[in-house]
């Protein structure tokens, strides 16, 4: 697991019960499940930031102009 740090977190009672049951079911610790969930969430954030970076140079569209154009062309 590498270097670890201790942290105190507070979970809703129902969530705590569910994560403890899940951990027991898959023979993992609550800490392992929380670490995995945080890694997954941070990876999603990294993917989103990369996508924003990839699209940063795309032109901005004015929403009002877009709606007017769609209406003018009979699409709305």
N, CA, C and O atoms as a GROMACS GRO file, in nm:
protein
  304
    1UNK      N    1   0.081  -0.119   0.000
    1UNK     CA    2   0.000   0.000   0.000
    1UNK      C    3   0.086   0.125   0.000
    1UNK      O    4   0.033   0.233  -0.026
    2UNK      N    5   0.210   0.115   0.027
    2UNK     CA    6   0.297   0.232   0.026
    2UNK      C    7   0.282   0.313   0.153
    2UNK      O    8   0.230   0.264   0.254
    3UNK      N    9   0.328   0.436   0.147
    3UNK     CA   10   0.314   0.524   0.262
    3UNK      C   11   0.167   0.559   0.283
    3UNK      O   12   0.095   0.589   0.188
    4UNK      N   13   0.125   0.555   0.408
    4UNK     CA   14  -0.013   0.590   0.438
    4UNK      C   15  -0.018   0.698   0.544
    4UNK      O   16   0.075   0.713   0.623
    5UNK      N   17  -0.125   0.770   0.545
    5UNK     CA   18  -0.152   0.872   0.646
    5UNK      C   19  -0.286   0.841   0.709
    5UNK      O   20  -0.378   0.792   0.643
    6UNK      N   21  -0.296   0.868   0.835
    6UNK     CA   22  -0.420   0.846   0.907
    6UNK      C   23  -0.506   0.971   0.893
    6UNK      O   24  -0.456   1.083   0.900
    7UNK      N   25  -0.637   0.951   0.871
    7UNK     CA   26  -0.732   1.060   0.862
    7UNK      C   27  -0.862   1.019   0.931
    7UNK      O   28  -0.898   0.902   0.932
    8UNK      N   29  -0.927   1.114   0.985
    8UNK     CA   30  -1.058   1.089   1.045
    8UNK      C   31  -1.163   1.145   0.951
    8UNK      O   32  -1.158   1.262   0.914
    9UNK      N   33  -1.259   1.060   0.913
    9UNK     CA   34  -1.370   1.105   0.830
    9UNK      C   35  -1.499   1.067   0.901
    9UNK      O   36  -1.503   0.972   0.980
   10UNK      N   37  -1.603   1.139   0.874
   10UNK     CA   38  -1.733   1.113   0.933
   10UNK      C   39  -1.828   1.075   0.821
   10UNK      O   40  -1.847   1.151   0.726
   11UNK      N   41  -1.889   0.958   0.834
   11UNK     CA   42  -1.981   0.907   0.733
   11UNK      C   43  -2.122   0.904   0.790
   11UNK      O   44  -2.141   0.885   0.911
   12UNK      N   45  -2.220   0.923   0.705
   12UNK     CA   46  -2.358   0.901   0.747
   12UNK      C   47  -2.370   0.757   0.796
   12UNK      O   48  -2.301   0.669   0.744
   13UNK      N   49  -2.454   0.733   0.893
   13UNK     CA   50  -2.467   0.600   0.953
   13UNK      C   51  -2.500   0.493   0.849
   13UNK      O   52  -2.442   0.385   0.850
   14UNK      N   53  -2.593   0.524   0.760
   14UNK     CA   54  -2.631   0.425   0.657
   14UNK      C   55  -2.517   0.397   0.562
   14UNK      O   56  -2.495   0.282   0.522
   15UNK      N   57  -2.444   0.500   0.524
   15UNK     CA   58  -2.329   0.483   0.436
   15UNK      C   59  -2.221   0.401   0.505
   15UNK      O   60  -2.159   0.314   0.443
   16UNK      N   61  -2.197   0.429   0.631
   16UNK     CA   62  -2.097   0.354   0.707
   16UNK      C   63  -2.134   0.206   0.713
   16UNK      O   64  -2.049   0.119   0.692
   17UNK      N   65  -2.260   0.177   0.742
   17UNK     CA   66  -2.306   0.038   0.746
   17UNK      C   67  -2.286  -0.029   0.610
   17UNK      O   68  -2.238  -0.142   0.602
   18UNK      N   69  -2.322   0.041   0.504
   18UNK     CA   70  -2.310  -0.016   0.369
   18UNK      C   71  -2.165  -0.042   0.331
   18UNK      O   72  -2.134  -0.147   0.275
   19UNK      N   73  -2.076   0.051   0.362
   19UNK     CA   74  -1.935   0.033   0.324
   19UNK      C   75  -1.872  -0.078   0.407
   19UNK      O   76  -1.788  -0.153   0.356
   20UNK      N   77  -1.911  -0.090   0.533
   20UNK     CA   78  -1.859  -0.200   0.615
   20UNK      C   79  -1.905  -0.335   0.561
   20UNK      O   80  -1.828  -0.431   0.556
   21UNK      N   81  -2.032  -0.343   0.520
   21UNK     CA   82  -2.085  -0.468   0.464
   21UNK      C   83  -2.015  -0.501   0.331
   21UNK      O   84  -1.978  -0.616   0.307
   22UNK      N   85  -1.998  -0.401   0.248
   22UNK     CA   86  -1.930  -0.421   0.119
   22UNK      C   87  -1.787  -0.466   0.141
   22UNK      O   88  -1.740  -0.558   0.074
   23UNK      N   89  -1.718  -0.403   0.235
   23UNK     CA   90  -1.579  -0.440   0.265
   23UNK      C   91  -1.571  -0.585   0.310
   23UNK      O   92  -1.482  -0.659   0.268
   24UNK      N   93  -1.662  -0.625   0.397
   24UNK     CA   94  -1.662  -0.764   0.445
   24UNK      C   95  -1.693  -0.860   0.331
   24UNK      O   96  -1.632  -0.967   0.322
   25UNK      N   97  -1.785  -0.823   0.245
   25UNK     CA   98  -1.825  -0.908   0.133
   25UNK      C   99  -1.710  -0.934   0.037
   25UNK      O  100  -1.694  -1.046  -0.012
   26UNK      N  101  -1.629  -0.832   0.011
   26UNK     CA  102  -1.520  -0.848  -0.087
   26UNK      C  103  -1.384  -0.866  -0.020
   26UNK      O  104  -1.280  -0.865  -0.085
   27UNK      N  105  -1.388  -0.882   0.113
   27UNK     CA  106  -1.268  -0.908   0.191
   27UNK      C  107  -1.162  -0.798   0.173
   27UNK      O  108  -1.044  -0.826   0.151
   28UNK      N  109  -1.207  -0.676   0.183
   28UNK     CA  110  -1.120  -0.558   0.179
   28UNK      C  111  -1.150  -0.477   0.305
   28UNK      O  112  -1.251  -0.498   0.372
   29UNK      N  113  -1.061  -0.384   0.336
   29UNK     CA  114  -1.086  -0.296   0.449
   29UNK      C  115  -1.167  -0.175   0.403
   29UNK      O  116  -1.170  -0.142   0.285
   30UNK      N  117  -1.232  -0.110   0.498
   30UNK     CA  118  -1.302   0.014   0.468
   30UNK      C  119  -1.204   0.115   0.409
   30UNK      O  120  -1.237   0.186   0.314
   31UNK      N  121  -1.085   0.121   0.465
   31UNK     CA  122  -0.983   0.213   0.413
   31UNK      C  123  -0.951   0.185   0.267
   31UNK      O  124  -0.936   0.278   0.188
   32UNK      N  125  -0.941   0.057   0.230
   32UNK     CA  126  -0.912   0.023   0.090
   32UNK      C  127  -1.025   0.069  -0.001
   32UNK      O  128  -1.000   0.120  -0.111
   33UNK      N  129  -1.150   0.052   0.044
   33UNK     CA  130  -1.264   0.096  -0.037
   33UNK      C  131  -1.265   0.248  -0.051
   33UNK      O  132  -1.290   0.300  -0.160
   34UNK      N  133  -1.240   0.319   0.058
   34UNK     CA  134  -1.240   0.465   0.054
   34UNK      C  135  -1.127   0.514  -0.037
   34UNK      O  136  -1.147   0.604  -0.118
   35UNK      N  137  -1.008   0.455  -0.024
   35UNK     CA  138  -0.896   0.493  -0.111
   35UNK      C  139  -0.930   0.469  -0.258
   35UNK      O  140  -0.901   0.554  -0.342
   36UNK      N  141  -0.991   0.355  -0.288
   36UNK     CA  142  -1.027   0.323  -0.426
   36UNK      C  143  -1.130   0.423  -0.479
   36UNK      O  144  -1.120   0.468  -0.593
   37UNK      N  145  -1.228   0.458  -0.397
   37UNK     CA  146  -1.331   0.553  -0.439
   37UNK      C  147  -1.271   0.691  -0.464
   37UNK      O  148  -1.306   0.758  -0.562
   38UNK      N  149  -1.180   0.733  -0.377
   38UNK     CA  150  -1.115   0.862  -0.396
   38UNK      C  151  -1.027   0.863  -0.520
   38UNK      O  152  -1.025   0.961  -0.595
   39UNK      N  153  -0.954   0.754  -0.544
   39UNK     CA  154  -0.871   0.746  -0.666
   39UNK      C  155  -0.959   0.757  -0.790
   39UNK      O  156  -0.926   0.828  -0.885
   40UNK      N  157  -1.072   0.685  -0.788
   40UNK     CA  158  -1.164   0.686  -0.902
   40UNK      C  159  -1.217   0.828  -0.925
   40UNK      O  160  -1.220   0.875  -1.039
   41UNK      N  161  -1.259   0.895  -0.818
   41UNK     CA  162  -1.312   1.030  -0.830
   41UNK      C  163  -1.206   1.127  -0.883
   41UNK      O  164  -1.234   1.209  -0.970
   42UNK      N  165  -1.084   1.118  -0.830
   42UNK     CA  166  -0.977   1.207  -0.875
   42UNK      C  167  -0.936   1.177  -1.020
   42UNK      O  168  -0.902   1.269  -1.094
   43UNK      N  169  -0.941   1.049  -1.060
   43UNK     CA  170  -0.911   1.014  -1.199
   43UNK      C  171  -1.016   1.074  -1.292
   43UNK      O  172  -0.983   1.123  -1.400
   44UNK      N  173  -1.144   1.070  -1.251
   44UNK     CA  174  -1.249   1.133  -1.330
   44UNK      C  175  -1.223   1.283  -1.344
   44UNK      O  176  -1.239   1.340  -1.453
   45UNK      N  177  -1.183   1.346  -1.234
   45UNK     CA  178  -1.151   1.489  -1.239
   45UNK      C  179  -1.036   1.516  -1.335
   45UNK      O  180  -1.040   1.612  -1.412
   46UNK      N  181  -0.933   1.432  -1.330
   46UNK     CA  182  -0.818   1.449  -1.420
   46UNK      C  183  -0.860   1.434  -1.565
   46UNK      O  184  -0.814   1.509  -1.651
   47UNK      N  185  -0.949   1.338  -1.593
   47UNK     CA  186  -1.000   1.319  -1.729
   47UNK      C  187  -1.078   1.442  -1.775
   47UNK      O  188  -1.062   1.488  -1.888
   48UNK      N  189  -1.162   1.496  -1.685
   48UNK     CA  190  -1.239   1.615  -1.720
   48UNK      C  191  -1.148   1.734  -1.748
   48UNK      O  192  -1.169   1.807  -1.845
   49UNK      N  193  -1.047   1.753  -1.665
   49UNK     CA  194  -0.954   1.864  -1.686
   49UNK      C  195  -0.878   1.848  -1.817
   49UNK      O  196  -0.854   1.947  -1.887
   50UNK      N  197  -0.841   1.726  -1.850
   50UNK     CA  198  -0.772   1.702  -1.977
   50UNK      C  199  -0.864   1.735  -2.094
   50UNK      O  200  -0.820   1.794  -2.193
   51UNK      N  201  -0.991   1.697  -2.084
   51UNK     CA  202  -1.087   1.727  -2.191
   51UNK      C  203  -1.106   1.878  -2.205
   51UNK      O  204  -1.113   1.930  -2.316
   52UNK      N  205  -1.114   1.948  -2.092
   52UNK     CA  206  -1.126   2.094  -2.098
   52UNK      C  207  -1.002   2.153  -2.164
   52UNK      O  208  -1.012   2.245  -2.246
   53UNK      N  209  -0.885   2.101  -2.131
   53UNK     CA  210  -0.762   2.149  -2.191
   53UNK      C  211  -0.759   2.126  -2.340
   53UNK      O  212  -0.716   2.213  -2.417
   54UNK      N  213  -0.805   2.008  -2.383
   54UNK     CA  214  -0.809   1.975  -2.526
   54UNK      C  215  -0.902   2.068  -2.602
   54UNK      O  216  -0.879   2.098  -2.719
   55UNK      N  217  -1.007   2.115  -2.536
   55UNK     CA  218  -1.107   2.197  -2.605
   55UNK      C  219  -1.089   2.346  -2.579
   55UNK      O  220  -1.171   2.427  -2.624
   56UNK      N  221  -0.984   2.385  -2.509
   56UNK     CA  222  -0.965   2.525  -2.470
   56UNK      C  223  -0.956   2.619  -2.589
   56UNK      O  224  -0.996   2.735  -2.578
   57UNK      N  225  -0.905   2.572  -2.700
   57UNK     CA  226  -0.886   2.659  -2.816
   57UNK      C  227  -1.007   2.660  -2.910
   57UNK      O  228  -1.006   2.729  -3.012
   58UNK      N  229  -1.111   2.584  -2.876
   58UNK     CA  230  -1.231   2.586  -2.959
   58UNK      C  231  -1.301   2.720  -2.942
   58UNK      O  232  -1.297   2.780  -2.834
   59UNK      N  233  -1.363   2.767  -3.048
   59UNK     CA  234  -1.433   2.896  -3.036
   59UNK      C  235  -1.554   2.884  -2.943
   59UNK      O  236  -1.618   2.780  -2.935
   60UNK      N  237  -1.582   2.993  -2.873
   60UNK     CA  238  -1.701   2.998  -2.788
   60UNK      C  239  -1.822   3.028  -2.874
   60UNK      O  240  -1.814   3.108  -2.968
   61UNK      N  241  -1.932   2.964  -2.843
   61UNK     CA  242  -2.056   2.993  -2.912
   61UNK      C  243  -2.145   3.076  -2.821
   61UNK      O  244  -2.157   3.048  -2.702
   62UNK      N  245  -2.205   3.178  -2.877
   62UNK     CA  246  -2.301   3.258  -2.804
   62UNK      C  247  -2.434   3.184  -2.806
   62UNK      O  248  -2.491   3.162  -2.913
   63UNK      N  249  -2.484   3.147  -2.688
   63UNK     CA  250  -2.605   3.067  -2.680
   63UNK      C  251  -2.724   3.138  -2.744
   63UNK      O  252  -2.800   3.077  -2.819
   64UNK      N  253  -2.738   3.266  -2.716
   64UNK     CA  254  -2.850   3.341  -2.772
   64UNK      C  255  -2.845   3.341  -2.924
   64UNK      O  256  -2.947   3.323  -2.991
   65UNK      N  257  -2.726   3.361  -2.980
   65UNK     CA  258  -2.710   3.360  -3.125
   65UNK      C  259  -2.740   3.222  -3.182
   65UNK      O  260  -2.800   3.210  -3.289
   66UNK      N  261  -2.700   3.118  -3.111
   66UNK     CA  262  -2.727   2.980  -3.155
   66UNK      C  263  -2.876   2.954  -3.160
   66UNK      O  264  -2.926   2.897  -3.257
   67UNK      N  265  -2.949   2.994  -3.056
   67UNK     CA  266  -3.093   2.973  -3.052
   67UNK      C  267  -3.161   3.052  -3.164
   67UNK      O  268  -3.250   2.999  -3.230
   68UNK      N  269  -3.120   3.176  -3.184
   68UNK     CA  270  -3.178   3.256  -3.292
   68UNK      C  271  -3.154   3.191  -3.427
   68UNK      O  272  -3.243   3.188  -3.512
   69UNK      N  273  -3.032   3.138  -3.448
   69UNK     CA  274  -2.999   3.072  -3.574
   69UNK      C  275  -3.084   2.947  -3.594
   69UNK      O  276  -3.135   2.923  -3.704
   70UNK      N  277  -3.100   2.869  -3.488
   70UNK     CA  278  -3.183   2.748  -3.498
   70UNK      C  279  -3.328   2.785  -3.531
   70UNK      O  280  -3.393   2.719  -3.611
   71UNK      N  281  -3.377   2.890  -3.468
   71UNK     CA  282  -3.513   2.935  -3.494
   71UNK      C  283  -3.526   2.985  -3.638
   71UNK      O  284  -3.624   2.955  -3.706
   72UNK      N  285  -3.427   3.063  -3.684
   72UNK     CA  286  -3.428   3.116  -3.821
   72UNK      C  287  -3.431   3.004  -3.924
   72UNK      O  288  -3.496   3.015  -4.029
   73UNK      N  289  -3.360   2.895  -3.893
   73UNK     CA  290  -3.355   2.782  -3.988
   73UNK      C  291  -3.469   2.682  -3.968
   73UNK      O  292  -3.471   2.576  -4.031
   74UNK      N  293  -3.563   2.716  -3.879
   74UNK     CA  294  -3.680   2.630  -3.859
   74UNK      C  295  -3.652   2.504  -3.779
   74UNK      O  296  -3.730   2.408  -3.784
   75UNK      N  297  -3.544   2.504  -3.706
   75UNK     CA  298  -3.508   2.386  -3.626
   75UNK      C  299  -3.575   2.389  -3.489
   75UNK      O  300  -3.584   2.287  -3.421
   76UNK      N  301  -3.622   2.507  -3.449
   76UNK     CA  302  -3.694   2.522  -3.321
   76UNK      C  303  -3.833   2.574  -3.347
   76UNK      O  304  -3.910   2.594  -3.253
   0.00000   0.00000   0.00000
